[in-house]
Amino acid sequence: MRVKLKVEYEGTRYSGWQLQKGQRSVQQVIEETLQILFKKQIRITAAGRTDAGVHARNQVVHFDSPEYDLRKLQRSLNGMLEKDIVVKECIRVRDDFHARFDATARYYSYRIAMQPTALWRNYAWPVFFPLNLTLLQRGAELIPRYEDFQAFCKVKSEVKHYLCQVYNSYWSAEEYFLIYHIVANRFLHGMVRALVGTLISLGRGKISIHDMKKMIEGKDRTRVPLTAPARGLILEQVYYGKELNNEIFY
């Protein structure tokens, strides 16, 4: 049977989602736990591969397993997994369900702390210089107008193309945090962090809207002024079918 998991994790202690030789990844920890439970190797597939230090509130994965009580499986996983990984949902899905290829959109957020914080130190980028919020929003609103994001993709990334459909891109404020929100059908390696770094440079007055347009249209990663650190980035949600139509973004 094919099983779908919805997983939350703090990425601070991991080399990212994907298996990497000689490094500890979220995928590795979950697969090792499943192997203990099923006494056989279980390979899992995720909706997206988060980088080292990036977190997820609702990562989606699938795998094939023998018949098993899924409520018991969820309890067992949460009892055996590291405390910074939690299985929030464990359900049976159709045999051809694919966590990655069936996804219609992904939603990421990035948190900026405008003052020192102890509680959020692993989940926010502290930025203590003044930012022009009007410019931040103008820059965010510019992004959905484009489809080619080669300028924001890590060099030597193995991708067939750089086209992404961005459905929404905006900033919100919460106490002493600024939060960037972006929803798209797909994301390139390092794309969100490069976008955030560029927007922060815009908000500081280091670049102009015209510079940002030229950067995107020039498709040259070397022109990106700044890449935001991983710790502020969270994979918030993965959408399937028409789920995205039911969401309201502000």
C-alpha positions as a printed NumPy array, in Angstrom:
array([[  0.   ,   0.   ,   0.   ],
       [  1.103,   3.595,  -0.572],
       [  1.313,   5.822,   2.481],
       [  1.378,   9.61 ,   2.663],
       [  3.011,  11.384,   5.591],
       [  2.785,  15.029,   6.533],
       [  5.979,  15.859,   8.402],
       [  7.146,  18.82 ,  10.463],
       [ 10.829,  19.275,  11.223],
       [ 13.408,  21.729,  12.45 ],
       [ 16.275,  21.628,   9.993],
       [ 18.947,  23.127,  12.249],
       [ 20.816,  19.879,  12.946],
       [ 20.471,  18.364,   9.483],
       [ 22.303,  18.614,   6.166],
       [ 18.944,  19.124,   4.482],
       [ 16.146,  16.793,   3.443],
       [ 17.923,  14.632,   0.892],
       [ 20.234,  11.681,   1.56 ],
       [ 23.867,  12.791,   1.488],
       [ 26.889,  10.587,   1.944],
       [ 28.567,  11.14 ,   5.287],
       [ 25.973,  13.636,   6.515],
       [ 22.803,  13.401,   8.597],
       [ 19.641,  14.275,   6.667],
       [ 15.939,  14.302,   7.558],
       [ 15.228,  11.671,   4.894],
       [ 17.905,   9.405,   6.346],
       [ 16.508,   9.6  ,   9.887],
       [ 12.946,   8.78 ,   8.753],
       [ 14.078,   5.93 ,   6.498],
       [ 16.21 ,   4.41 ,   9.273],
       [ 13.189,   4.488,  11.593],
       [ 10.924,   2.894,   8.979],
       [ 13.508,   0.179,   8.417],
       [ 13.434,  -0.68 ,  12.11 ],
       [  9.636,  -0.877,  12.066],
       [  9.257,  -2.867,   8.843],
       [ 12.536,  -4.794,   9.053],
       [ 13.268,  -3.878,   5.437],
       [ 14.531,  -0.847,   3.559],
       [ 11.818,   1.705,   2.827],
       [ 12.612,   4.517,   0.387],
       [ 10.584,   7.707,   0.807],
       [  9.921,  10.513,  -1.691],
       [  9.304,  14.12 ,  -0.644],
       [  7.44 ,  16.98 ,  -2.271],
       [ 10.538,  19.162,  -2.055],
       [ 14.189,  18.975,  -1.026],
       [ 14.888,  21.556,   1.658],
       [ 18.492,  22.687,   2.158],
       [ 20.627,  22.419,   5.284],
       [ 19.152,  24.49 ,   8.108],
       [ 15.773,  24.976,   6.379],
       [ 12.644,  23.952,   8.287],
       [  9.282,  22.48 ,   7.264],
       [  5.868,  22.836,   8.836],
       [  4.082,  20.528,   6.384],
       [  6.487,  18.544,   4.225],
       [  4.696,  15.762,   2.302],
       [  6.269,  12.372,   1.596],
       [  5.092,   9.039,   0.244],
       [  6.356,   5.47 ,   0.408],
       [  5.173,   1.935,  -0.249],
       [  4.852,  -0.493,   2.633],
       [  3.235,  -3.781,   3.655],
       [ -0.25 ,  -3.579,   5.168],
       [ -0.027,  -1.834,   8.54 ],
       [ -2.229,  -0.054,  11.084],
       [ -1.523,   3.564,  10.16 ],
       [ -2.561,   5.019,  13.508],
       [ -0.087,   2.678,  15.157],
       [  2.528,   3.576,  12.553],
       [  2.173,   7.294,  13.283],
       [  2.462,   6.724,  17.038],
       [  5.485,   4.471,  16.548],
       [  7.248,   6.931,  14.289],
       [  6.718,   9.822,  16.686],
       [  7.926,   7.695,  19.557],
       [ 11.125,   6.674,  17.771],
       [ 12.068,   9.699,  15.682],
       [ 14.31 ,  12.528,  16.83 ],
       [ 12.337,  15.158,  18.734],
       [ 12.887,  17.734,  15.996],
       [ 10.929,  15.586,  13.512],
       [  7.187,  14.977,  13.954],
       [  4.722,  13.043,  11.779],
       [  1.52 ,  15.114,  11.775],
       [ -0.491,  12.904,   9.429],
       [ -0.27 ,   9.31 ,   8.223],
       [ -2.853,   8.182,   5.66 ],
       [ -3.304,   5.686,   2.864],
       [ -3.437,   7.133,  -0.649],
       [ -3.995,   5.793,  -4.131],
       [ -1.214,   3.591,  -5.46 ],
       [ -0.105,   6.114,  -8.086],
       [  0.023,   9.132,  -5.756],
       [  3.359,  10.948,  -5.995],
       [  4.344,  13.495,  -3.343],
       [  6.516,  15.483,  -5.723],
       [  4.973,  15.181,  -9.176],
       [  1.344,  15.457,  -8.052],
       [  1.969,  18.681,  -6.118],
       [  0.478,  21.744,  -7.793],
       [  2.117,  24.393,  -5.591],
       [  4.446,  24.972,  -2.641],
       [  4.28 ,  27.775,  -0.09 ],
       [  7.386,  29.07 ,   1.685],
       [  7.765,  31.77 ,   4.303],
       [ 10.895,  33.614,   5.375],
       [ 11.13 ,  35.384,   8.733],
       [ 13.189,  38.509,   9.409],
       [ 13.771,  39.559,  13.052],
       [ 14.05 ,  43.324,  13.46 ],
       [ 15.477,  43.054,  16.978],
       [ 17.578,  40.48 ,  18.859],
       [ 15.71 ,  37.284,  19.756],
       [ 16.636,  34.233,  21.784],
       [ 13.524,  32.129,  21.205],
       [ 13.538,  32.589,  17.431],
       [ 17.3  ,  32.496,  16.843],
       [ 17.047,  29.288,  14.755],
       [ 14.01 ,  30.455,  12.781],
       [ 14.725,  34.04 ,  11.783],
       [ 17.394,  36.201,  10.175],
       [ 18.239,  39.155,  12.45 ],
       [ 18.346,  42.342,  10.374],
       [ 18.957,  45.471,  12.451],
       [ 19.362,  48.129,   9.754],
       [ 16.39 ,  50.226,   8.528],
       [ 14.266,  48.776,   5.725],
       [ 11.886,  50.601,   3.423],
       [  8.697,  48.532,   3.64 ],
       [  7.209,  50.189,   0.562],
       [ 10.199,  49.082,  -1.514],
       [ 10.026,  45.582,  -0.018],
       [  6.393,  45.236,  -1.102],
       [  7.065,  46.713,  -4.546],
       [  9.87 ,  44.233,  -5.053],
       [  7.711,  41.33 ,  -3.867],
       [  4.875,  42.352,  -6.212],
       [  7.329,  42.441,  -9.124],
       [  8.265,  38.76 ,  -8.806],
       [  5.   ,  37.13 , -10.078],
       [  5.343,  39.109, -13.32 ],
       [  8.269,  36.926, -14.356],
       [  8.563,  33.233, -15.21 ],
       [ 12.308,  32.677, -15.706],
       [ 14.221,  32.682, -12.414],
       [ 17.641,  31.536, -13.579],
       [ 19.182,  34.55 , -11.811],
       [ 18.053,  33.113,  -8.472],
       [ 19.068,  29.483,  -9.007],
       [ 22.298,  28.135,  -7.537],
       [ 25.014,  27.725, -10.134],
       [ 25.458,  24.162, -11.47 ],
       [ 22.006,  23.077, -10.271],
       [ 20.733,  20.1  , -12.254],
       [ 17.492,  21.441, -13.696],
       [ 15.971,  21.121, -17.152],
       [ 14.606,  24.67 , -17.136],
       [ 14.279,  27.739, -14.921],
       [ 10.58 ,  28.451, -15.411],
       [  8.403,  28.886, -12.311],
       [  4.872,  30.193, -12.005],
       [  4.711,  32.397,  -8.914],
       [  1.126,  32.726,  -7.697],
       [  1.735,  35.098,  -4.804],
       [  4.598,  37.079,  -3.305],
       [  4.202,  39.549,  -0.427],
       [  5.407,  40.703,   3.007],
       [  3.506,  40.776,   6.284],
       [  4.387,  42.161,   9.732],
       [  4.043,  40.367,  13.063],
       [  5.3  ,  42.065,  16.247],
       [  8.999,  42.716,  15.552],
       [  9.137,  40.307,  12.597],
       [  8.789,  40.854,   8.874],
       [  7.659,  37.718,   7.032],
       [  8.031,  37.129,   3.325],
       [  5.49 ,  34.777,   1.719],
       [  5.827,  33.156,  -1.693],
       [  3.665,  30.539,  -3.421],
       [  4.698,  28.905,  -6.708],
       [  4.238,  25.729,  -8.693],
       [  7.946,  24.918,  -8.252],
       [ 11.119,  26.405,  -6.814],
       [ 14.711,  26.273,  -7.983],
       [ 17.651,  25.367,  -5.75 ],
       [ 18.321,  28.344,  -3.466],
       [ 15.647,  30.469,  -5.159],
       [ 13.737,  31.761,  -2.131],
       [ 16.856,  32.672,  -0.152],
       [ 18.284,  34.521,  -3.165],
       [ 15.006,  36.381,  -3.638],
       [ 14.875,  37.373,   0.039],
       [ 18.473,  38.581,  -0.039],
       [ 17.703,  40.658,  -3.133],
       [ 14.56 ,  42.122,  -1.558],
       [ 16.456,  43.045,   1.6  ],
       [ 19.106,  44.793,  -0.526],
       [ 16.254,  46.65 ,  -2.22 ],
       [ 14.722,  47.616,   1.135],
       [ 18.099,  48.941,   2.332],
       [ 18.474,  51.098,  -0.748],
       [ 21.482,  49.159,  -2.037],
       [ 19.699,  48.411,  -5.314],
       [ 16.698,  49.908,  -7.127],
       [ 13.586,  48.38 ,  -8.655],
       [ 15.226,  48.985, -12.037],
       [ 18.301,  47.042, -10.861],
       [ 16.099,  44.168,  -9.721],
       [ 14.316,  44.032, -13.083],
       [ 17.644,  43.979, -14.929],
       [ 18.887,  41.246, -12.597],
       [ 15.906,  38.992, -13.342],
       [ 15.959,  39.681, -17.066],
       [ 19.731,  39.199, -17.245],
       [ 19.462,  35.65 , -15.837],
       [ 22.862,  36.032, -14.158],
       [ 23.209,  34.588, -10.647],
       [ 26.441,  36.507, -10.033],
       [ 24.435,  39.755,  -9.975],
       [ 22.38 ,  38.66 ,  -6.933],
       [ 23.682,  40.947,  -4.165],
       [ 22.917,  38.761,  -1.143],
       [ 21.623,  35.306,  -0.197],
       [ 19.596,  35.073,   3.003],
       [ 20.717,  32.463,   5.583],
       [ 18.837,  29.163,   5.716],
       [ 17.447,  29.432,   9.24 ],
       [ 14.652,  31.871,   8.396],
       [ 13.102,  29.674,   5.69 ],
       [ 10.128,  27.359,   6.285],
       [  8.273,  25.104,   3.853],
       [  4.781,  25.956,   5.055],
       [  2.496,  23.925,   2.811],
       [  2.332,  21.687,  -0.233],
       [ -0.83 ,  21.786,  -2.333],
       [ -2.48 ,  19.066,  -4.42 ],
       [ -5.31 ,  19.192,  -6.927],
       [ -7.48 ,  22.243,  -6.308],
       [ -6.358,  22.793,  -2.685],
       [ -4.628,  26.047,  -3.608],
       [ -7.928,  27.542,  -4.799],
       [ -9.303,  27.269,  -1.262],
       [ -6.476,  29.28 ,   0.308],
       [ -6.67 ,  33.006,   0.922],
       [ -3.4  ,  34.937,   0.848],
       [ -3.075,  38.55 ,   1.948]])
